[in-house]
Amino acid sequence: MTAFRVVCSGCGYTVDPAATLPFACPGAAPDDGIDHVLVRHLGDGADFPAPAEDLGGENPFLRYRRLSLAHRLALANGLSDEAFCALVEEQDTAIARVDGSGFRVTPFNPVPALPGAIGAPQGSRIWVKNETGNVSGSHKARHLMGVMIYLKVLERTGLSAGKDLRDRRLAIASCGNAALAAAVIARAADWPLDVFIPPDAEEPVVRRLNELGASCHVMERQEGQAGDPCYLGFRKAVAVGSLPFGVQGNEVGLAIEGGHTLGWEMADALRQQGSHLDLLVVHVGGGALGSACYRGLQEAVRAGVIGRMPHICTVQTTGAYPLKQAFTRFLGERDPEDLAASLNHAARNRADYMKPWPSTPHSVAHGILDDETYDWLALVEAMAATDGDALVASEDRLRQANKIGNEVTGIAVSHTGSAGLAGLMDLFATGAIEAINAAVLFTGTERS
Ligand SMILES: Cc1ncc(COP(=O)(O)O)c(C=O)c1O
């Protein structure tokens, strides 16, 4: 087993996760222009489970534990593998009590009727990763379960990064799936959570947050105030000691790792079925989902679980597409001979590429309307390295994809959650694609 590290992909600052929480980069200075995101490196990819290896059933946080920073940290600091598993199971059982069920590997299969329904070339296969049945109804809980397991390891081992942890509340700015996920995980851990929400947050979401015991803070926009009031509230709470418990890589670098489980599960399923993927189309808001899928698949390729990376295409809406704009700028600037140098330049000149969306966006896919793609650079890398593209779906296409997605698969997925299919339909509509193996994620159950 090689040494694990957490390193900022922007400035190179290295964090020891036993001593410092691997959340926001401690090397970041205001307005330094650098894209700071702490990324965990395990040093190898060889610990992927073998095909028939049973590592504790269907819980991905057990099955893939050897690929997690928390597990490496636990074992390096006196906790046994059995004790780590018991800690995960304890948290998972508490989640099941709060939300009905704990974490299980979610289905990932080709849907035979989908290619015909969306006019894909004959012979195409379209795989759907169905996350609507995941804890709290979307993939978001994966990001936060990874973080919570790490916090629990700190508590259990008494490492200095965990000093006075329980005196600190958790905080998140969100009024959607991320908030619901945070509330479930926090409740199961019996950890107080502050959620900063806008005045127009959806009533069923607020009701559920209250049921889960989260403290909701309605943030009104103040006269002359610049920036999102919820985000400002969240920042203020963190400044006075709260633990950031969100899903953006720049705020909580480690949150991305829990999402890697999606990439690992997809790769495992492909291996099991002797298949491969040519293309993954992933919808993007803040970018953690896409970044996590990319990194997880990359690790699976390195471990030899799948033979090669699929092309990765991202999807945003005509309401807001800051990633598409950043990718276009990147393509204009990049050195075609040296991707690493071009990415490094982008990491050190963030504002030249990722510019916040200038107006208030609207879309039926309202969960992906982030005015900045926080994890943009990993996605720029994903698209550039795999010869993918940044797609923008129209409102008509988003509606059409949602209708077909619901009817053909029987999955009650929201417009946000089926936006990847809208992008795939746009690609097929160009007529330029031949029969392929493509995949989308349906994440985000329809809440009516
Ligand atoms: C259902 C659903 N899918 C996808 C996303 C996008 O994820 P990310 O913000 O990590 O890009 C969100 C974000 O809120 C979501 O709720």
The ligand as a Gaussian input file, in Angstrom:
#p B3LYP/6-31G(d) Opt

LIG

0 1
 C      -30.440000      15.667000      -9.030000
 C      -29.187000      16.387000      -9.261000
 N      -28.404000      15.982000     -10.273000
 C      -27.245000      16.619000     -10.532000
 C      -26.849000      17.706000      -9.812000
 C      -25.569000      18.370000     -10.176000
 O      -24.552000      18.015000      -9.322000
 P      -23.317000      18.959000      -9.160000
 O      -23.812000      20.208000      -8.506000
 O      -22.385000      18.204000      -8.316000
 O      -22.801000      19.212000     -10.527000
 C      -27.640000      18.182000      -8.765000
 C      -27.222000      19.326000      -7.953000
 O      -27.929000      19.872000      -7.184000
 C      -28.840000      17.491000      -8.486000
 O      -29.647000      17.878000      -7.484000

